[in-house]
Amino acid sequence: MAGTVGSVLPTRQLRHDSGVLSAPTAPRANVPVVGDLLRLRSNLLNAIQHAASSGNEISYFNVGPRRMVFVNRSTAADIVLSDIHTFGKPGGENPLRLVLGDGLISNPHHDSWLQRRRALQPMYSRSSLAGMRQKMADVVAEHTERWERSDRVDLNVHEEMLAFTLEIVSTCMFSRCGDTVAEMINPGTASFLLDFVERRIRGPFALPVSVPSRRNRSFSSTLKNLDDLVYRLMEERRGSGERLDDLLDILLDVRVGDDATPLTDLEVRDEILTTFLAAYETTASALTWVLYLIACYPEIQQRVRQEVRSPASTDRKETQRGTFLECVINESMRLFPPSPTIPRQARKDALIGTAKVSEGTFVMLNVAAVHRDPDIWERPDEFIPERFMNGVPGKGKYLPFGAGAHMCIGKGFAMMEMSMLLASIIDKFEISLQDSASPEPVALITLRPRDGFGLTLKRI
Ligand code: HEM
């Protein structure tokens, strides 16, 4: 491994090392482990950790009436991710579908998903990303200029990153993010909807949405307001005849099937909400943990600063590919994967290696465990960005964006957005952890710091 920097995570980070996200131990035979609902309810990381520390390729959990399997090692993960006909997206009762309908992320029907995936590819093509670049740059400038107004600013990082990523996706989707959009699609609304979904994933005995409890009514009215807004924006765009070359324009242009049919309003709505959800918390989580690690390792921060200030980096601005900053982002997502698990459901009885999985079983790819597997990663708990100098390993070994046919379609979008913001912050500010900062990761859909934590930006 070339030029290893970074040592064992500092003492204040030992919370992760001492249990919640530590490395799995060596493999043993496939002895089932029976988990429980409480373990999942309090913090998915407890279940992730428990499964990983069993050392088994596969661990079994019983969550209420559901049988769940955790896949802890790369060979098994590769089998699951490459066989999309046997291991599909979770079906009927997937709570994500309450908000996202049959958008790309939650669509359990293979044929309609595939048709839509092909049709939506232009949203994330190189030329579309190039078109998003200026929109992203404007949002980055707006945020960094605000922080630059004083010599020193204390940030609640995760909150700031949530606000930033939401504004990026709003701007790239709707161009002008008018007051109404900001009022309706704000971190409060987004977090409420996500929280509602997460509680249902954790608690399989939740009341059906049709039962008029206070929380259900609040959910239904928030979703209805959001739907009304989205349909109105679609209508206004069609009526104006204006082209703003944003994601909404591209979505309205999408044609599917041999007869080139446009998406229905409901399909466009599902894809808009899917893009918001997919792009918002995941990217905010990734940025939060990169900033955390960069604050912990001043020598790495300085190396990135030199890189972003060098004239050579301007040539690579379009992609940031092959940069040290890209290695830092990759290594951070290895240690703190924004999506620590990827869900699937067995469509039929199947084998994962030698383990039998019956039809209907929920299969969770334990990305956090694979990312700290000592058989794959030398010194797995250390922050060593150089390990990515020669690219990322394949075959189920590195999965922040998943792999196979369902691999994140927004990867290029996310990498561009993260690189732009990080390059700008690191260029302009010295980043340090506030003394009291000791973030504890918690997870369900994404990995976030419980109660947030503080960073200080000092203008350079
Ligand atoms: C650091 C940021 C991000 C991370 C870590 C991430 C992670 C992932 C992962 C793990 C999957 C695979 C899920 C599966 O296999 O079931 C996925 C799928 C997806 N992501 Fe991302 N994502 C990120 C950013 C984005 C962004 C910015 C967008 C859109 C602008 C996006 C859109 C999607 C969509 C639409 C899918 C579904 C793809 C399909 O099943 O065909 N993601 N993402």
Residues whose N, C-alpha, C, O or C-beta is under 5 A from the ligand:
A	BS01	HEM	L104 I105 R117 T275 A278 A279 T282 T283 A286 P338 S339 I342 P343 L399 P400 F401 G402 A405 H406 M407 C408 I409 G410 F413 A414
